[in-house]
Amino acid sequence: MELGNISQPMYSPGLEAPGSSTPGLVGMVHGFLRLVQPNALPIVLRCLSFFLYQLLLYQLGFLICVAIGLLFILLVPLVGCCFCCCRC
Protein backbone atom coordinates (compact mmCIF):
# COMPACT_ATOMS: atom_id res chain seq x y z
CA MET A 1 0.00 0.00 0.00
CA GLU A 2 1.53 3.29 -1.12
CA LEU A 3 1.08 6.15 1.34
CA GLY A 4 2.61 8.86 -0.81
CA ASN A 5 4.56 11.84 0.45
CA ILE A 6 3.33 12.35 4.03
CA SER A 7 6.02 14.84 5.04
CA GLN A 8 4.96 17.44 2.41
CA PRO A 9 1.16 17.86 2.54
CA MET A 10 -0.62 19.86 -0.15
CA TYR A 11 -2.73 22.73 1.22
CA SER A 12 -5.30 24.64 -0.77
CA PRO A 13 -5.00 28.46 -0.93
CA GLY A 14 -8.26 29.18 0.89
CA LEU A 15 -11.61 27.96 2.04
CA GLU A 16 -13.85 26.36 -0.55
CA ALA A 17 -17.56 25.80 -0.35
CA PRO A 18 -18.36 22.13 0.11
CA GLY A 19 -19.95 20.37 -2.82
CA SER A 20 -23.53 19.42 -2.10
CA SER A 21 -26.56 17.94 -3.81
CA THR A 22 -28.78 20.53 -2.07
CA PRO A 23 -27.24 23.95 -2.76
CA GLY A 24 -30.46 25.79 -1.79
CA LEU A 25 -30.44 24.26 1.67
CA VAL A 26 -26.72 24.93 2.10
CA GLY A 27 -27.22 28.57 1.08
CA MET A 28 -30.12 28.94 3.52
CA VAL A 29 -28.08 27.49 6.41
CA HIS A 30 -25.08 29.71 5.67
CA GLY A 31 -27.35 32.75 5.39
CA PHE A 32 -28.87 31.95 8.81
CA LEU A 33 -25.43 31.51 10.38
CA ARG A 34 -24.22 34.81 8.91
CA LEU A 35 -27.35 36.50 10.29
CA VAL A 36 -27.08 34.98 13.77
CA GLN A 37 -23.31 35.21 14.20
CA PRO A 38 -21.83 37.97 12.00
CA ASN A 39 -18.75 38.69 14.16
CA ALA A 40 -15.50 36.77 14.35
CA LEU A 41 -14.49 34.84 17.46
CA PRO A 42 -12.60 37.12 19.89
CA ILE A 43 -9.12 35.69 20.36
CA VAL A 44 -7.22 38.49 22.12
CA LEU A 45 -7.31 38.14 25.90
CA ARG A 46 -6.53 41.56 27.38
CA CYS A 47 -8.51 41.23 30.57
CA LEU A 48 -10.97 38.56 31.60
CA SER A 49 -14.04 40.80 31.95
CA PHE A 50 -13.49 42.39 28.52
CA PHE A 51 -12.96 38.94 26.97
CA LEU A 52 -16.16 37.62 28.56
CA TYR A 53 -18.03 40.69 27.28
CA GLN A 54 -16.73 40.06 23.74
CA LEU A 55 -17.57 36.37 24.01
CA LEU A 56 -21.12 37.23 25.11
CA LEU A 57 -21.49 39.59 22.14
CA TYR A 58 -20.13 36.83 19.89
CA GLN A 59 -22.80 34.39 21.14
CA LEU A 60 -25.62 36.96 21.38
CA GLY A 61 -27.42 35.75 18.24
CA PHE A 62 -27.50 32.16 19.45
CA LEU A 63 -28.64 33.26 22.91
CA ILE A 64 -31.54 35.18 21.35
CA CYS A 65 -32.50 32.12 19.28
CA VAL A 66 -32.42 29.95 22.42
CA ALA A 67 -34.60 32.45 24.30
CA ILE A 68 -37.15 32.54 21.47
CA GLY A 69 -37.14 28.72 21.32
CA LEU A 70 -37.74 28.41 25.06
CA LEU A 71 -40.50 31.00 24.82
CA PHE A 72 -42.22 28.95 22.12
CA ILE A 73 -41.74 25.72 24.10
CA LEU A 74 -43.48 27.31 27.08
CA LEU A 75 -46.14 29.41 25.34
CA VAL A 76 -47.44 27.00 22.69
CA PRO A 77 -48.66 24.32 25.14
CA LEU A 78 -50.02 27.00 27.48
CA VAL A 79 -52.02 28.70 24.71
CA GLY A 80 -53.19 25.31 23.42
CA CYS A 81 -54.37 24.36 26.90
CA CYS A 82 -56.23 27.67 27.24
CA PHE A 83 -57.95 27.14 23.88
CA CYS A 84 -58.93 23.57 24.80
CA CYS A 85 -60.14 24.31 28.32
CA CYS A 86 -61.71 27.74 27.81
CA ARG A 87 -63.65 27.43 24.56
CA CYS A 88 -65.94 30.44 24.87
Backbone as XML, in Angstrom:
<?xml version="1.0"?>
<chain id="A" units="angstrom">
  <residue number="1" name="MET">
    <atom name="N" x="0.858" y="-1.177" z="0.000"/>
    <atom name="CA" x="0.000" y="0.000" z="0.000"/>
    <atom name="C" x="0.898" y="1.232" z="0.000"/>
  </residue>
  <residue number="2" name="GLU">
    <atom name="N" x="0.722" y="2.080" z="-0.962"/>
    <atom name="CA" x="1.533" y="3.290" z="-1.117"/>
    <atom name="C" x="0.880" y="4.445" z="-0.368"/>
  </residue>
  <residue number="3" name="LEU">
    <atom name="N" x="1.616" y="5.045" z="0.568"/>
    <atom name="CA" x="1.083" y="6.155" z="1.344"/>
    <atom name="C" x="1.375" y="7.504" z="0.714"/>
  </residue>
  <residue number="4" name="GLY">
    <atom name="N" x="2.300" y="7.586" z="-0.187"/>
    <atom name="CA" x="2.611" y="8.857" z="-0.809"/>
    <atom name="C" x="3.551" y="9.682" z="0.054"/>
  </residue>
  <residue number="5" name="ASN">
    <atom name="N" x="3.654" y="10.950" z="-0.243"/>
    <atom name="CA" x="4.555" y="11.844" z="0.452"/>
    <atom name="C" x="3.817" y="12.448" z="1.650"/>
  </residue>
  <residue number="6" name="ILE">
    <atom name="N" x="4.007" y="11.882" z="2.830"/>
    <atom name="CA" x="3.330" y="12.346" z="4.028"/>
    <atom name="C" x="4.009" y="13.586" z="4.606"/>
  </residue>
  <residue number="7" name="SER">
    <atom name="N" x="5.305" y="13.732" z="4.422"/>
    <atom name="CA" x="6.018" y="14.845" z="5.036"/>
    <atom name="C" x="5.720" y="16.181" z="4.360"/>
  </residue>
  <residue number="8" name="GLN">
    <atom name="N" x="5.261" y="16.200" z="3.123"/>
    <atom name="CA" x="4.958" y="17.437" z="2.406"/>
    <atom name="C" x="3.484" y="17.445" z="1.989"/>
  </residue>
  <residue number="9" name="PRO">
    <atom name="N" x="2.587" y="17.843" z="2.904"/>
    <atom name="CA" x="1.164" y="17.856" z="2.538"/>
    <atom name="C" x="0.851" y="18.996" z="1.578"/>
  </residue>
  <residue number="10" name="MET">
    <atom name="N" x="-0.188" y="18.836" z="0.796"/>
    <atom name="CA" x="-0.623" y="19.859" z="-0.148"/>
    <atom name="C" x="-1.816" y="20.592" z="0.471"/>
  </residue>
  <residue number="11" name="TYR">
    <atom name="N" x="-1.664" y="21.905" z="0.661"/>
    <atom name="CA" x="-2.727" y="22.730" z="1.217"/>
    <atom name="C" x="-3.341" y="23.574" z="0.119"/>
  </residue>
  <residue number="12" name="SER">
    <atom name="N" x="-4.635" y="23.787" z="0.206"/>
    <atom name="CA" x="-5.298" y="24.641" z="-0.768"/>
    <atom name="C" x="-5.114" y="26.102" z="-0.349"/>
  </residue>
  <residue number="13" name="PRO">
    <atom name="N" x="-5.248" y="27.058" z="-1.273"/>
    <atom name="CA" x="-4.996" y="28.461" z="-0.932"/>
    <atom name="C" x="-6.033" y="29.086" z="-0.010"/>
  </residue>
  <residue number="14" name="GLY">
    <atom name="N" x="-7.240" y="28.575" z="0.036"/>
    <atom name="CA" x="-8.261" y="29.185" z="0.895"/>
    <atom name="C" x="-9.418" y="28.240" z="1.123"/>
  </residue>
  <residue number="15" name="LEU">
    <atom name="N" x="-10.433" y="28.756" z="1.772"/>
    <atom name="CA" x="-11.613" y="27.957" z="2.038"/>
    <atom name="C" x="-12.436" y="27.802" z="0.774"/>
  </residue>
  <residue number="16" name="GLU">
    <atom name="N" x="-12.988" y="26.627" z="0.595"/>
    <atom name="CA" x="-13.845" y="26.364" z="-0.546"/>
    <atom name="C" x="-15.190" y="25.884" z="-0.031"/>
  </residue>
  <residue number="17" name="ALA">
    <atom name="N" x="-16.222" y="26.253" z="-0.733"/>
    <atom name="CA" x="-17.557" y="25.804" z="-0.351"/>
    <atom name="C" x="-17.662" y="24.306" z="-0.613"/>
  </residue>
  <residue number="18" name="PRO">
    <atom name="N" x="-18.242" y="23.567" z="0.321"/>
    <atom name="CA" x="-18.360" y="22.127" z="0.109"/>
    <atom name="C" x="-19.350" y="21.822" z="-0.999"/>
  </residue>
  <residue number="19" name="GLY">
    <atom name="N" x="-19.038" y="20.794" z="-1.784"/>
    <atom name="CA" x="-19.950" y="20.372" z="-2.821"/>
    <atom name="C" x="-21.157" y="19.689" z="-2.189"/>
  </residue>
  <residue number="20" name="SER">
    <atom name="N" x="-22.333" y="19.965" z="-2.707"/>
    <atom name="CA" x="-23.529" y="19.422" z="-2.100"/>
    <atom name="C" x="-24.566" y="19.159" z="-3.175"/>
  </residue>
  <residue number="21" name="SER">
    <atom name="N" x="-25.463" y="18.216" z="-2.887"/>
    <atom name="CA" x="-26.559" y="17.944" z="-3.805"/>
    <atom name="C" x="-27.751" y="18.856" z="-3.530"/>
  </residue>
  <residue number="22" name="THR">
    <atom name="N" x="-27.703" y="19.598" z="-2.420"/>
    <atom name="CA" x="-28.782" y="20.525" z="-2.072"/>
    <atom name="C" x="-28.212" y="21.921" z="-1.856"/>
  </residue>
  <residue number="23" name="PRO">
    <atom name="N" x="-27.855" y="22.626" z="-2.936"/>
    <atom name="CA" x="-27.244" y="23.953" z="-2.758"/>
    <atom name="C" x="-28.200" y="24.979" z="-2.163"/>
  </residue>
  <residue number="24" name="GLY">
    <atom name="N" x="-29.513" y="24.839" z="-2.380"/>
    <atom name="CA" x="-30.459" y="25.785" z="-1.795"/>
    <atom name="C" x="-30.477" y="25.690" z="-0.282"/>
  </residue>
  <residue number="25" name="LEU">
    <atom name="N" x="-30.452" y="24.462" z="0.229"/>
    <atom name="CA" x="-30.441" y="24.259" z="1.674"/>
    <atom name="C" x="-29.124" y="24.739" z="2.287"/>
  </residue>
  <residue number="26" name="VAL">
    <atom name="N" x="-28.021" y="24.468" z="1.605"/>
    <atom name="CA" x="-26.716" y="24.929" z="2.097"/>
    <atom name="C" x="-26.662" y="26.452" z="2.131"/>
  </residue>
  <residue number="27" name="GLY">
    <atom name="N" x="-27.191" y="27.108" z="1.102"/>
    <atom name="CA" x="-27.223" y="28.572" z="1.082"/>
    <atom name="C" x="-28.094" y="29.140" z="2.182"/>
  </residue>
  <residue number="28" name="MET">
    <atom name="N" x="-29.229" y="28.469" z="2.466"/>
    <atom name="CA" x="-30.118" y="28.938" z="3.521"/>
    <atom name="C" x="-29.455" y="28.801" z="4.890"/>
  </residue>
  <residue number="29" name="VAL">
    <atom name="N" x="-28.757" y="27.700" z="5.132"/>
    <atom name="CA" x="-28.081" y="27.492" z="6.414"/>
    <atom name="C" x="-26.958" y="28.508" z="6.598"/>
  </residue>
  <residue number="30" name="HIS">
    <atom name="N" x="-26.168" y="28.735" z="5.554"/>
    <atom name="CA" x="-25.081" y="29.709" z="5.668"/>
    <atom name="C" x="-25.626" y="31.119" z="5.848"/>
  </residue>
  <residue number="31" name="GLY">
    <atom name="N" x="-26.729" y="31.443" z="5.202"/>
    <atom name="CA" x="-27.350" y="32.749" z="5.394"/>
    <atom name="C" x="-27.826" y="32.934" z="6.829"/>
  </residue>
  <residue number="32" name="PHE">
    <atom name="N" x="-28.429" y="31.873" z="7.410"/>
    <atom name="CA" x="-28.872" y="31.952" z="8.808"/>
    <atom name="C" x="-27.688" y="32.126" z="9.746"/>
  </residue>
  <residue number="33" name="LEU">
    <atom name="N" x="-26.607" y="31.386" z="9.506"/>
    <atom name="CA" x="-25.432" y="31.509" z="10.378"/>
    <atom name="C" x="-24.786" y="32.882" z="10.261"/>
  </residue>
  <residue number="34" name="ARG">
    <atom name="N" x="-24.756" y="33.452" z="9.049"/>
    <atom name="CA" x="-24.220" y="34.811" z="8.906"/>
    <atom name="C" x="-25.105" y="35.835" z="9.594"/>
  </residue>
  <residue number="35" name="LEU">
    <atom name="N" x="-26.426" y="35.589" z="9.629"/>
    <atom name="CA" x="-27.346" y="36.502" z="10.291"/>
    <atom name="C" x="-27.218" y="36.407" z="11.808"/>
  </residue>
  <residue number="36" name="VAL">
    <atom name="N" x="-27.110" y="35.182" z="12.326"/>
    <atom name="CA" x="-27.079" y="34.975" z="13.765"/>
    <atom name="C" x="-25.724" y="35.327" z="14.355"/>
  </residue>
  <residue number="37" name="GLN">
    <atom name="N" x="-24.652" y="35.011" z="13.653"/>
    <atom name="CA" x="-23.314" y="35.213" z="14.201"/>
    <atom name="C" x="-22.417" y="35.921" z="13.187"/>
  </residue>
  <residue number="38" name="PRO">
    <atom name="N" x="-22.597" y="37.257" z="13.016"/>
    <atom name="CA" x="-21.835" y="37.966" z="12.002"/>
    <atom name="C" x="-20.398" y="38.300" z="12.403"/>
  </residue>
  <residue number="39" name="ASN">
    <atom name="N" x="-20.079" y="38.271" z="13.689"/>
    <atom name="CA" x="-18.755" y="38.689" z="14.155"/>
    <atom name="C" x="-17.803" y="37.500" z="14.252"/>
  </residue>
  <residue number="40" name="ALA">
    <atom name="N" x="-16.519" y="37.802" z="14.198"/>
    <atom name="CA" x="-15.500" y="36.765" z="14.348"/>
    <atom name="C" x="-15.294" y="36.439" z="15.826"/>
  </residue>
  <residue number="41" name="LEU">
    <atom name="N" x="-14.754" y="35.270" z="16.090"/>
    <atom name="CA" x="-14.491" y="34.844" z="17.462"/>
    <atom name="C" x="-13.399" y="35.719" z="18.067"/>
  </residue>
  <residue number="42" name="PRO">
    <atom name="N" x="-13.638" y="36.297" z="19.260"/>
    <atom name="CA" x="-12.599" y="37.122" z="19.890"/>
    <atom name="C" x="-11.470" y="36.235" z="20.408"/>
  </residue>
  <residue number="43" name="ILE">
    <atom name="N" x="-10.258" y="36.516" z="19.987"/>
    <atom name="CA" x="-9.115" y="35.686" z="20.360"/>
    <atom name="C" x="-8.216" y="36.405" z="21.357"/>
  </residue>
  <residue number="44" name="VAL">
    <atom name="N" x="-8.131" y="37.717" z="21.273"/>
    <atom name="CA" x="-7.218" y="38.490" z="22.120"/>
    <atom name="C" x="-7.763" y="38.524" z="23.546"/>
  </residue>
  <residue number="45" name="LEU">
    <atom name="N" x="-6.921" y="38.153" z="24.487"/>
    <atom name="CA" x="-7.309" y="38.138" z="25.904"/>
    <atom name="C" x="-6.549" y="39.237" z="26.618"/>
  </residue>
  <residue number="46" name="ARG">
    <atom name="N" x="-7.163" y="40.450" z="26.668"/>
    <atom name="CA" x="-6.531" y="41.562" z="27.380"/>
    <atom name="C" x="-6.840" y="41.476" z="28.863"/>
  </residue>
  <residue number="47" name="CYS">
    <atom name="N" x="-8.098" y="41.458" z="29.192"/>
    <atom name="CA" x="-8.505" y="41.226" z="30.574"/>
    <atom name="C" x="-9.712" y="40.309" z="30.532"/>
  </residue>
  <residue number="48" name="LEU">
    <atom name="N" x="-9.942" y="39.597" z="31.598"/>
    <atom name="CA" x="-10.968" y="38.559" z="31.602"/>
    <atom name="C" x="-12.373" y="39.132" z="31.420"/>
  </residue>
  <residue number="49" name="SER">
    <atom name="N" x="-12.686" y="40.245" z="32.068"/>
    <atom name="CA" x="-14.037" y="40.798" z="31.950"/>
    <atom name="C" x="-14.309" y="41.297" z="30.527"/>
  </residue>
  <residue number="50" name="PHE">
    <atom name="N" x="-13.317" y="41.920" z="29.891"/>
    <atom name="CA" x="-13.491" y="42.392" z="28.522"/>
    <atom name="C" x="-13.637" y="41.213" z="27.570"/>
  </residue>
  <residue number="51" name="PHE">
    <atom name="N" x="-12.870" y="40.139" z="27.805"/>
    <atom name="CA" x="-12.957" y="38.943" z="26.974"/>
    <atom name="C" x="-14.329" y="38.283" z="27.119"/>
  </residue>
  <residue number="52" name="LEU">
    <atom name="N" x="-14.851" y="38.211" z="28.343"/>
    <atom name="CA" x="-16.165" y="37.623" z="28.561"/>
    <atom name="C" x="-17.255" y="38.469" z="27.905"/>
  </residue>
  <residue number="53" name="TYR">
    <atom name="N" x="-17.094" y="39.796" z="27.941"/>
    <atom name="CA" x="-18.034" y="40.689" z="27.281"/>
    <atom name="C" x="-18.022" y="40.453" z="25.768"/>
  </residue>
  <residue number="54" name="GLN">
    <atom name="N" x="-16.837" y="40.325" z="25.174"/>
    <atom name="CA" x="-16.731" y="40.064" z="23.741"/>
    <atom name="C" x="-17.300" y="38.687" z="23.390"/>
  </residue>
  <residue number="55" name="LEU">
    <atom name="N" x="-17.051" y="37.711" z="24.246"/>
    <atom name="CA" x="-17.567" y="36.369" z="24.013"/>
    <atom name="C" x="-19.093" y="36.356" z="24.093"/>
  </residue>
  <residue number="56" name="LEU">
    <atom name="N" x="-19.663" y="37.121" z="25.010"/>
    <atom name="CA" x="-21.115" y="37.232" z="25.114"/>
    <atom name="C" x="-21.695" y="37.903" z="23.870"/>
  </residue>
  <residue number="57" name="LEU">
    <atom name="N" x="-21.037" y="38.953" z="23.375"/>
    <atom name="CA" x="-21.487" y="39.587" z="22.139"/>
    <atom name="C" x="-21.368" y="38.640" z="20.954"/>
  </residue>
  <residue number="58" name="TYR">
    <atom name="N" x="-20.332" y="37.804" z="20.961"/>
    <atom name="CA" x="-20.133" y="36.827" z="19.891"/>
    <atom name="C" x="-21.283" y="35.815" z="19.864"/>
  </residue>
  <residue number="59" name="GLN">
    <atom name="N" x="-21.755" y="35.405" z="21.031"/>
    <atom name="CA" x="-22.802" y="34.391" z="21.135"/>
    <atom name="C" x="-24.196" y="34.989" z="21.264"/>
  </residue>
  <residue number="60" name="LEU">
    <atom name="N" x="-24.348" y="36.290" z="21.145"/>
    <atom name="CA" x="-25.624" y="36.959" z="21.378"/>
    <atom name="C" x="-26.715" y="36.455" z="20.440"/>
  </residue>
  <residue number="61" name="GLY">
    <atom name="N" x="-26.416" y="36.244" z="19.189"/>
    <atom name="CA" x="-27.416" y="35.754" z="18.242"/>
    <atom name="C" x="-27.953" y="34.393" z="18.630"/>
  </residue>
  <residue number="62" name="PHE">
    <atom name="N" x="-27.053" y="33.483" z="19.034"/>
    <atom name="CA" x="-27.497" y="32.158" z="19.453"/>
    <atom name="C" x="-28.283" y="32.228" z="20.755"/>
  </residue>
  <residue number="63" name="LEU">
    <atom name="N" x="-27.902" y="33.120" z="21.651"/>
    <atom name="CA" x="-28.643" y="33.264" z="22.906"/>
    <atom name="C" x="-30.058" y="33.777" z="22.649"/>
  </residue>
  <residue number="64" name="ILE">
    <atom name="N" x="-30.214" y="34.683" z="21.701"/>
    <atom name="CA" x="-31.544" y="35.176" z="21.352"/>
    <atom name="C" x="-32.380" y="34.055" z="20.733"/>
  </residue>
  <residue number="65" name="CYS">
    <atom name="N" x="-31.770" y="33.248" z="19.873"/>
    <atom name="CA" x="-32.498" y="32.116" z="19.278"/>
    <atom name="C" x="-32.926" y="31.114" z="20.348"/>
  </residue>
  <residue number="66" name="VAL">
    <atom name="N" x="-32.068" y="30.860" z="21.324"/>
    <atom name="CA" x="-32.424" y="29.946" z="22.417"/>
    <atom name="C" x="-33.563" y="30.520" z="23.245"/>
  </residue>
  <residue number="67" name="ALA">
    <atom name="N" x="-33.530" y="31.820" z="23.524"/>
    <atom name="CA" x="-34.598" y="32.449" z="24.301"/>
    <atom name="C" x="-35.928" y="32.381" z="23.552"/>
  </residue>
  <residue number="68" name="ILE">
    <atom name="N" x="-35.922" y="32.636" z="22.250"/>
    <atom name="CA" x="-37.152" y="32.537" z="21.468"/>
    <atom name="C" x="-37.655" y="31.098" z="21.440"/>
  </residue>
  <residue number="69" name="GLY">
    <atom name="N" x="-36.742" y="30.129" z="21.304"/>
    <atom name="CA" x="-37.135" y="28.723" z="21.320"/>
    <atom name="C" x="-37.762" y="28.316" z="22.641"/>
  </residue>
  <residue number="70" name="LEU">
    <atom name="N" x="-37.159" y="28.737" z="23.749"/>
    <atom name="CA" x="-37.739" y="28.414" z="25.059"/>
    <atom name="C" x="-39.091" y="29.091" z="25.249"/>
  </residue>
  <residue number="71" name="LEU">
    <atom name="N" x="-39.227" y="30.302" z="24.736"/>
    <atom name="CA" x="-40.503" y="30.998" z="24.819"/>
    <atom name="C" x="-41.588" y="30.239" z="24.061"/>
  </residue>
  <residue number="72" name="PHE">
    <atom name="N" x="-41.262" y="29.740" z="22.870"/>
    <atom name="CA" x="-42.224" y="28.948" z="22.121"/>
    <atom name="C" x="-42.529" y="27.625" z="22.812"/>
  </residue>
  <residue number="73" name="ILE">
    <atom name="N" x="-41.517" y="26.994" z="23.397"/>
    <atom name="CA" x="-41.737" y="25.725" z="24.099"/>
    <atom name="C" x="-42.690" y="25.922" z="25.275"/>
  </residue>
  <residue number="74" name="LEU">
    <atom name="N" x="-42.604" y="27.050" z="25.937"/>
    <atom name="CA" x="-43.484" y="27.310" z="27.079"/>
    <atom name="C" x="-44.851" y="27.851" z="26.659"/>
  </residue>
  <residue number="75" name="LEU">
    <atom name="N" x="-44.885" y="28.740" z="25.676"/>
    <atom name="CA" x="-46.135" y="29.409" z="25.336"/>
    <atom name="C" x="-47.084" y="28.568" z="24.483"/>
  </residue>
  <residue number="76" name="VAL">
    <atom name="N" x="-46.563" y="27.763" z="23.579"/>
    <atom name="CA" x="-47.438" y="26.997" z="22.685"/>
    <atom name="C" x="-48.309" y="26.008" z="23.460"/>
  </residue>
  <residue number="77" name="PRO">
    <atom name="N" x="-47.767" y="25.196" z="24.371"/>
    <atom name="CA" x="-48.659" y="24.318" z="25.140"/>
    <atom name="C" x="-49.619" y="25.089" z="26.050"/>
  </residue>
  <residue number="78" name="LEU">
    <atom name="N" x="-49.163" y="26.201" z="26.608"/>
    <atom name="CA" x="-50.023" y="26.997" z="27.475"/>
    <atom name="C" x="-51.203" y="27.590" z="26.696"/>
  </residue>
  <residue number="79" name="VAL">
    <atom name="N" x="-50.947" y="28.145" z="25.538"/>
    <atom name="CA" x="-52.015" y="28.703" z="24.709"/>
    <atom name="C" x="-52.927" y="27.588" z="24.213"/>
  </residue>
  <residue number="80" name="GLY">
    <atom name="N" x="-52.377" y="26.448" z="23.846"/>
    <atom name="CA" x="-53.195" y="25.307" z="23.424"/>
    <atom name="C" x="-54.096" y="24.821" z="24.541"/>
  </residue>
  <residue number="81" name="CYS">
    <atom name="N" x="-53.567" y="24.769" z="25.754"/>
    <atom name="CA" x="-54.373" y="24.363" z="26.901"/>
    <atom name="C" x="-55.492" y="25.364" z="27.154"/>
  </residue>
  <residue number="82" name="CYS">
    <atom name="N" x="-55.194" y="26.642" z="27.045"/>
    <atom name="CA" x="-56.227" y="27.669" z="27.242"/>
    <atom name="C" x="-57.317" y="27.555" z="26.178"/>
  </residue>
  <residue number="83" name="PHE">
    <atom name="N" x="-56.952" y="27.297" z="24.925"/>
    <atom name="CA" x="-57.953" y="27.136" z="23.884"/>
    <atom name="C" x="-58.798" y="25.885" z="24.099"/>
  </residue>
  <residue number="84" name="CYS">
    <atom name="N" x="-58.176" y="24.806" z="24.583"/>
    <atom name="CA" x="-58.928" y="23.565" z="24.796"/>
    <atom name="C" x="-59.851" y="23.665" z="26.009"/>
  </residue>
  <residue number="85" name="CYS">
    <atom name="N" x="-59.368" y="24.276" z="27.071"/>
    <atom name="CA" x="-60.141" y="24.310" z="28.322"/>
    <atom name="C" x="-61.155" y="25.452" z="28.344"/>
  </residue>
  <residue number="86" name="CYS">
    <atom name="N" x="-60.862" y="26.546" z="27.694"/>
    <atom name="CA" x="-61.705" y="27.738" z="27.805"/>
    <atom name="C" x="-62.324" y="28.092" z="26.466"/>
  </residue>
  <residue number="87" name="ARG">
    <atom name="N" x="-63.022" y="27.145" z="25.855"/>
    <atom name="CA" x="-63.650" y="27.431" z="24.555"/>
    <atom name="C" x="-64.907" y="28.260" z="24.782"/>
  </residue>
  <residue number="88" name="CYS">
    <atom name="N" x="-64.791" y="29.545" z="24.627"/>
    <atom name="CA" x="-65.939" y="30.439" z="24.869"/>
    <atom name="C" x="-66.624" y="30.773" z="23.566"/>
  </residue>
</chain>
